Amino acid sequence: MKEPFEKCPVLETSSFILRLVSENDAEDLLSCYSDPKSQRVFDSENLINSLYFETVDQMADCIRFWLNEYNQKIYVRFAVVDKKIQKPVGTVEMFNAKGFLDDFEDGILRVDLASRYETTAYITELLELAREHFYDLFGVNMIVAKGRPAETNRVGALIAAGYEPYNWHNPNREHYYYKKRG
């Protein structure tokens, strides 16, 4: 598979289409990124902003930032489009951390979904997509994702997908799970 920065792939699950985020997604994504229930499960560790937005302009600014990062080949921020309603309901970020995190040389996966999509079934679908595509696409042998103990749907999906607790040996990085290429 070609690297994702040459031509960002469009990927599908039974419920979702994942494609590169677009500035046109700002209004739809605002419902996810302005929702305090969604906000609680976002992995915003080591990010410049909090991923909480109140206006379409703020959301659009963030999307422009994500696209700039994509153009610099840092990470891909996919829009998660619900196939039934044909609108983005969240995002998935994936990147190879080699050269970005001193103590880590594999993949980081972030999944931000509107709260009504924060279910074990939907998260499992996205984790399965990651298993099928992201190891090769991003050239990693392991993927790490966050799941805090209170996030029972997310942790349940991670464990069901074969992820195991990951110890960073760093008190600032807690509640992560990993899955090696298998």
N, C-alpha and C positions, 0 to 999 in steps of 0.2 A: 504494500500500500504506500502511496506517496505521502511524504510528510504533510501534516495538516496545514502548513503555512504556504505551501505552493498553491493548493486549491483546497479550501476547507470542505470536507465531505459533508453530505447530508445523510444522516443515519435515522433508522426507524425502529420503533418497538411496536407492539400491538396498539398502544394508546397514544404514542408520541412521535413527532418528527423532531429531530435535533438538527439545527442548522446554525450557521454563524449568526450571532445577534446582529440586529440592524437598528439604526436610529429610528426607523418606523415602528419599532417595538415599544417605544418609550411609554406610550399611554397604557398599553396592555400590561406591561411589566410593572408599572407603578402600583397596580393593585396587589402585587406580590411584595414589592419592596417598601410599601407603606403600611403593611399589615404587621402590627406588633406580635401577633401569634407566629407569623412566619419568621419574623426577625429573631425570635428566640433560638431558632435552630440553625441559623446561618453560621457558617464557619468564616468569620471575618478576621481570624488570627493573621497577623502580619500584613493586613491590608491598610491602605492609606485612609479609607473612609469607613464608616460604620455600616454601609449598605442599608441605611434607612433614608428614604426620600419622601418628601411631601408634595412635590410638584412634578409635572411632566418635564419641565426644564431641567430640574435636578437629575431626573432619571436619564434624560437625553445626554446630559453632560457626562454622567457615569458611563453610558453606552459608548460615547465618543472616546472616553478614556480606555475602555475595554478594547475597542477597535484599534486604538493607537498601540496598545500592548500587543495585540495580535499582529499588527504590521511590523512590530519590532521582534516578532517571533518569540515572545515570552510565554504566552498561554493562549488557549482558545476558550472563548466564552460562547457556548452554544445556547441559543434560545430553545427552550423546551415547549414545543407547540402541541397543544391538545388537538388531536386529529378530529374529534367530534365538533369542536367549536371553531377550529382553525385560528386559534389565538395563542400567543405565548403565555404560559402560566408559571414560568420560572426560568432558571438558567442552570447549566452545568458548566463548570470550569475544569479544564484538565491541562496539566503541563508536566514536563520533565523537569524536575527540580535541580538537576545537575548544574552546578555553577550559580544557583540562586540561593540555596540553603547550604551552609558550610558542612553540616553533618548529615546530608541526605542526597542521594543520587538516583532517586526513582520518581515515581509519579505521584502527584497530589491531585485528588479529585474533590471538587466542591459541588454540592448539589443544593440549590436554593429553589424551593417550590412554594407556591401559594399554599396557605395552611390547609385548604380542603384537599390538596394533593399529597400532603405529608402522611401517606398511608404506607403500610408495609408492602402492599401489592405494587403500588406505583414506584416506590423506591427500589424494590427488587427488580422491576423491569429495567430501570436505569442502570442498576449495578450489573445486570446481565449484559446489557449493551456495552458497558465499560469492559467487561470480561471478554466479550467477542471482538472488540475493535481497538481499545485504547492501548493495550500492551504493544502491539505492532505499530499502530499509528504514531505513538509518542516515543517509541524505542525504550520502553521501561520493562523491568522484570518484576516490579512490585508496584501496587497502587495502595495509597494510604488515604483514608477518609475519616472525618470526624463524626463521632456519635456520643453525645453526652448521656449519662445515665438516665436523666429525666426524659430523653427522647426515645421512648420505648419502641415506637414504630421504626425509627431509623436504626436503632441498635439491633432490633429483631431482624430487620432486612439484612443488615451487614452480616450478622451471625449466620442467618439462613443461606446467604450467598458464599459462605466459607471464609469470611474475614475473621481475623483473630486480633485480640488486643495487641497494640503496638506500644512499646515503651521507648520514648525518645531519649530518656535519661536527661530530660530538661523540664523543670517544673513549670515552665511557661507554655509547654505543649502537652496538654492532657487530653484523654478521651479519644484517642485515635485507634483505628483498626486497619489492618493490612491484609492484603491477599497477594500471594506470589503467583507469577505466571504458572499455569498448570496444565 
